Amino acid sequence: MPETYHIVPREKHDALVTKAYLARGYAPEEAAAGARFCSSASYYGIRTHNGIKALHLDELFGSKVGRWKPGAEIEKLPSRFAAAEIWNGRFKLGQAVAYEAMDTCMKLADKFGVGIVSVDNATHYLWGGGYVMEAALKGYIAYTNCTSATSEVVPFGGRTPTMGTNPHSWAFPTQDAIGFPIVIDWATSTVAMGRVQQLKREGRPLAPGWAVDAEGNPTTDPNKAAALLPFGAHKGYGLGLIDELYAAYIGGGLPQIRGTALGDPKEKRASIFFFQVIHPDAVNGNGFANNRTQTQNVKAVIADILGHGNEKCLLPGQPEANSGALSKKYGGLLFTKAEIEEFNHLAAECGQTAWNPAEFKTAEV
Amino acid sequence: MPETYHIVPREKHDALVTKAYLARGYAPEEAAAGARFCSSASYYGIRTHNGIKALHLDELFGSKVGRWKPGAEIEKLPSRFAAAEIWNGRFKLGQAVAYEAMDTCMKLADKFGVGIVSVDNATHYLWGGGYVMEAALKGYIAYTNCTSATSEVVPFGGRTPTMGTNPHSWAFPTQDAIGFPIVIDWATSTVAMGRVQQLKREGRPLAPGWAVDAEGNPTTDPNKAAALLPFGAHKGYGLGLIDELYAAYIGGGLPQIRGTALGDPKEKRASIFFFQVIHPDAVNGNGFANNRTQTQNVKAVIADILGHGNEKCLLPGQPEANSGALSKKYGGLLFTKAEIEEFNHLAAECGQTAWNPAEFKTAEV
């Protein structure tokens, strides 16, 4: 059933989000990065990580509770390694740090073929797919992982959530081959806790394999669900563990108390970011079949995977590309009436005029 | 129920495997790398990728069918990138190429913080976990992926196998923190095709989610199973796709005909390897809580994850470490009687004296 969306011009959205960040004390460049990011998330249909969510997270974990530090400057630590930078994020706004880290990785990859940036004392960067997608659109193979704000996932076979939903995001610059970058981007839990809470509100059962109760037994009762399970059993557990290990090597503290005020006050509570970019020329063996170029080869391989009866399969990144095409077609960002109302709460908070849904064109999608 | 294992001295095993590779025309350094690898796989309990399997794969895909090229020399292609090498593997024995690539990555990581090696025209490296584990034991964070010899996996929602079981292997140098390196190493299919064939022989059903029939419908009937499913639905599909994409950028051909003689004779059939190493100092933010060192921090984080009621959870790499401890305890490699017989087929092939099971000590494990 089609839903009605209000088409908000990007400039109007960005002006409000910028104002909202400024009102919370963030520096102009942070507010600009915040708006740029939220705008991009909405453009590509990432409704779970739009401006509303970004500023809500800032309330829960950020400037409103004194944990994130508006206006902080990144400290670039000394490194004896030319292709690797290590930063102290100092709780600067996550989107600003992530954009700068990805830019640095691309410069390192231009020079060395591969570049990495590790960020200690990081906050939340919302949708990792956004950063790697932008790098891919600039022609790079990009990757990021981070530890989540809090720990909601049990290790495989466990009962207490001592790991984050710890996402991984990869992107490949396939736009010249197939029209959009392939973006593989997901949390390592089976679902998000938000989905469990939604089903709880609606009185509906969880799917098997999503959650455990307080004793670590599998449950489909949303009222008993105490923690999430990793997707794919031991394999997803291993993937979630990778983020915890990167964090442990970089500077992260005990995962069970991350994002909380519990335990030893001298322990750290920050998330950690890791970024990596590879220049596609740095892996190009130049020996493609039938004299194909690298791009033609990528196109041929993808066509082969989605051929032979697999034509209906989606590629990761296709839904984002479809949403982006819609945003482009309608010339703005698509929001529901309920989302417009949420933005108006933000407008009220920072003394801006509320949006009148009637002022926007609409689209039935 | 305990099983009886024969304890074969490592030297005796390595001498036979070396001879078997030499008899098939491989150069001494290839045969040595092959033996070193198979020895390591058996030491760590990787019974699916021991010397018997390695030489069997050489029969199916390798020197016996003229595809792998004993004695080939790696061609190191020109690269303008200091931290990235690109090699033409020229179908040299996979274990020799993989060891050398990992050594090169470590040297690059020593200098640049991170190093990558991409290998076109690669063969089969058997157990990716072995290479990353060795690098981790030397103190590095290591990663590898490769495309499988053939394509047995359908894309998520598809019906024709156009992707390999495409494994990923990560290892972290956690031995000083917890006694062994964490090794996360698995295929991106739910199970191996060998497991499906085993259940078919035994007349037992498959588990749901493992396989599809020729029309792409899920099936638990091993007689109808035509292809494997990725683990974890779209997430595992994305992970399998990553290997295909690396391969496509490096030099791999059409996945559906990889490892076959089908289709356009000018298409390539080779697998592709990708290797990466990060020096742990290159991600070290030196800001650990409670004045912990990096190693102490890694130890504290792992203890936290496996604490709080999660004490019975296994870490990836623990089973391999347990097997290694057994091999060490018994002073040799543990093989069943059936495995000894398989080795004796190899001995006969290369004119060596058969092993007499009675000459070995035994262990009930």
Chai-1 contact restraints between the chains, C-beta under 6 A:
chainA,res_idxA,chainB,res_idxB,connection_type,confidence,min_distance_angstrom,max_distance_angstrom,comment,restraint_id
A,F81,B,F112,contact,1.0,0.0,6.0,A-B,restraint_1
A,F81,B,G113,contact,1.0,0.0,6.0,A-B,restraint_2
A,F81,B,A282,contact,1.0,0.0,6.0,A-B,restraint_3
A,A82,B,F112,contact,1.0,0.0,6.0,A-B,restraint_4
A,A83,B,A83,contact,1.0,0.0,6.0,A-B,restraint_5
A,A83,B,F112,contact,1.0,0.0,6.0,A-B,restraint_6
A,A83,B,G113,contact,1.0,0.0,6.0,A-B,restraint_7
A,A83,B,V114,contact,1.0,0.0,6.0,A-B,restraint_8
A,A84,B,G113,contact,1.0,0.0,6.0,A-B,restraint_9
A,A84,B,V114,contact,1.0,0.0,6.0,A-B,restraint_10
A,A84,B,A282,contact,1.0,0.0,6.0,A-B,restraint_11
A,I86,B,G285,contact,1.0,0.0,6.0,A-B,restraint_12
A,F112,B,F81,contact,1.0,0.0,6.0,A-B,restraint_13
A,F112,B,A82,contact,1.0,0.0,6.0,A-B,restraint_14
A,F112,B,A83,contact,1.0,0.0,6.0,A-B,restraint_15
A,F112,B,F112,contact,1.0,0.0,6.0,A-B,restraint_16
A,G113,B,F81,contact,1.0,0.0,6.0,A-B,restraint_17
A,G113,B,A83,contact,1.0,0.0,6.0,A-B,restraint_18
A,G113,B,A84,contact,1.0,0.0,6.0,A-B,restraint_19
A,V114,B,A83,contact,1.0,0.0,6.0,A-B,restraint_20
A,V114,B,A84,contact,1.0,0.0,6.0,A-B,restraint_21
A,V114,B,V114,contact,1.0,0.0,6.0,A-B,restraint_22
A,V114,B,I116,contact,1.0,0.0,6.0,A-B,restraint_23
A,I116,B,V114,contact,1.0,0.0,6.0,A-B,restraint_24
A,S118,B,V283,contact,1.0,0.0,6.0,A-B,restraint_25
A,D120,B,G285,contact,1.0,0.0,6.0,A-B,restraint_26
A,D120,B,G287,contact,1.0,0.0,6.0,A-B,restraint_27
A,P155,B,I305,contact,1.0,0.0,6.0,A-B,restraint_28
A,P155,B,N310,contact,1.0,0.0,6.0,A-B,restraint_29
A,P155,B,C313,contact,1.0,0.0,6.0,A-B,restraint_30
A,G157,B,C313,contact,1.0,0.0,6.0,A-B,restraint_31
A,G158,B,N310,contact,1.0,0.0,6.0,A-B,restraint_32
A,G158,B,C313,contact,1.0,0.0,6.0,A-B,restraint_33
A,R159,B,G309,contact,1.0,0.0,6.0,A-B,restraint_34
A,T160,B,H308,contact,1.0,0.0,6.0,A-B,restraint_35
A,T160,B,G309,contact,1.0,0.0,6.0,A-B,restraint_36
A,T160,B,N310,contact,1.0,0.0,6.0,A-B,restraint_37
A,T162,B,D304,contact,1.0,0.0,6.0,A-B,restraint_38
A,T162,B,I305,contact,1.0,0.0,6.0,A-B,restraint_39
A,T162,B,H308,contact,1.0,0.0,6.0,A-B,restraint_40
A,W170,B,I242,contact,1.0,0.0,6.0,A-B,restraint_41
A,F172,B,L245,contact,1.0,0.0,6.0,A-B,restraint_42
A,I184,B,G238,contact,1.0,0.0,6.0,A-B,restraint_43
A,W186,B,K235,contact,1.0,0.0,6.0,A-B,restraint_44
A,F231,B,G232,contact,1.0,0.0,6.0,A-B,restraint_45
A,F231,B,K235,contact,1.0,0.0,6.0,A-B,restraint_46
A,G232,B,F231,contact,1.0,0.0,6.0,A-B,restraint_47
A,G232,B,G232,contact,1.0,0.0,6.0,A-B,restraint_48
A,K235,B,W186,contact,1.0,0.0,6.0,A-B,restraint_49
A,K235,B,F231,contact,1.0,0.0,6.0,A-B,restraint_50
A,G238,B,I184,contact,1.0,0.0,6.0,A-B,restraint_51
A,G238,B,P316,contact,1.0,0.0,6.0,A-B,restraint_52
A,I242,B,W170,contact,1.0,0.0,6.0,A-B,restraint_53
A,L245,B,F172,contact,1.0,0.0,6.0,A-B,restraint_54
A,A248,B,N297,contact,1.0,0.0,6.0,A-B,restraint_55
A,A248,B,V298,contact,1.0,0.0,6.0,A-B,restraint_56
A,A248,B,V301,contact,1.0,0.0,6.0,A-B,restraint_57
A,Y249,B,P280,contact,1.0,0.0,6.0,A-B,restraint_58
A,Y249,B,V283,contact,1.0,0.0,6.0,A-B,restraint_59
A,I250,B,V283,contact,1.0,0.0,6.0,A-B,restraint_60
A,I250,B,G285,contact,1.0,0.0,6.0,A-B,restraint_61
A,G251,B,G285,contact,1.0,0.0,6.0,A-B,restraint_62
A,G251,B,G287,contact,1.0,0.0,6.0,A-B,restraint_63
A,G251,B,F288,contact,1.0,0.0,6.0,A-B,restraint_64
A,G253,B,A289,contact,1.0,0.0,6.0,A-B,restraint_65
A,L254,B,D304,contact,1.0,0.0,6.0,A-B,restraint_66
A,P255,B,D304,contact,1.0,0.0,6.0,A-B,restraint_67
A,P255,B,I305,contact,1.0,0.0,6.0,A-B,restraint_68
A,Q256,B,D304,contact,1.0,0.0,6.0,A-B,restraint_69
A,K266,B,N290,contact,1.0,0.0,6.0,A-B,restraint_70
A,E267,B,A289,contact,1.0,0.0,6.0,A-B,restraint_71
A,K268,B,A289,contact,1.0,0.0,6.0,A-B,restraint_72
A,P280,B,Y249,contact,1.0,0.0,6.0,A-B,restraint_73
A,A282,B,F81,contact,1.0,0.0,6.0,A-B,restraint_74
A,A282,B,A84,contact,1.0,0.0,6.0,A-B,restraint_75
A,V283,B,S118,contact,1.0,0.0,6.0,A-B,restraint_76
A,V283,B,Y249,contact,1.0,0.0,6.0,A-B,restraint_77
A,V283,B,I250,contact,1.0,0.0,6.0,A-B,restraint_78
A,G285,B,I86,contact,1.0,0.0,6.0,A-B,restraint_79
A,G285,B,D120,contact,1.0,0.0,6.0,A-B,restraint_80
A,G285,B,I250,contact,1.0,0.0,6.0,A-B,restraint_81
A,G285,B,G251,contact,1.0,0.0,6.0,A-B,restraint_82
A,G287,B,D120,contact,1.0,0.0,6.0,A-B,restraint_83
A,G287,B,G251,contact,1.0,0.0,6.0,A-B,restraint_84
A,F288,B,G251,contact,1.0,0.0,6.0,A-B,restraint_85
A,A289,B,G253,contact,1.0,0.0,6.0,A-B,restraint_86
A,A289,B,E267,contact,1.0,0.0,6.0,A-B,restraint_87
A,A289,B,K268,contact,1.0,0.0,6.0,A-B,restraint_88
A,N290,B,K266,contact,1.0,0.0,6.0,A-B,restraint_89
A,N297,B,A248,contact,1.0,0.0,6.0,A-B,restraint_90
A,V298,B,A248,contact,1.0,0.0,6.0,A-B,restraint_91
A,V301,B,A248,contact,1.0,0.0,6.0,A-B,restraint_92
A,D304,B,T162,contact,1.0,0.0,6.0,A-B,restraint_93
A,D304,B,L254,contact,1.0,0.0,6.0,A-B,restraint_94
A,D304,B,P255,contact,1.0,0.0,6.0,A-B,restraint_95
A,D304,B,Q256,contact,1.0,0.0,6.0,A-B,restraint_96
A,I305,B,P155,contact,1.0,0.0,6.0,A-B,restraint_97
A,I305,B,T162,contact,1.0,0.0,6.0,A-B,restraint_98
A,I305,B,P255,contact,1.0,0.0,6.0,A-B,restraint_99
A,H308,B,T160,contact,1.0,0.0,6.0,A-B,restraint_100
A,H308,B,T162,contact,1.0,0.0,6.0,A-B,restraint_101
A,G309,B,R159,contact,1.0,0.0,6.0,A-B,restraint_102
A,G309,B,T160,contact,1.0,0.0,6.0,A-B,restraint_103
A,N310,B,P155,contact,1.0,0.0,6.0,A-B,restraint_104
A,N310,B,G158,contact,1.0,0.0,6.0,A-B,restraint_105
A,N310,B,T160,contact,1.0,0.0,6.0,A-B,restraint_106
A,N310,B,T162,contact,1.0,0.0,6.0,A-B,restraint_107
A,C313,B,P155,contact,1.0,0.0,6.0,A-B,restraint_108
A,C313,B,G157,contact,1.0,0.0,6.0,A-B,restraint_109
A,C313,B,G158,contact,1.0,0.0,6.0,A-B,restraint_110
A,P316,B,G238,contact,1.0,0.0,6.0,A-B,restraint_111
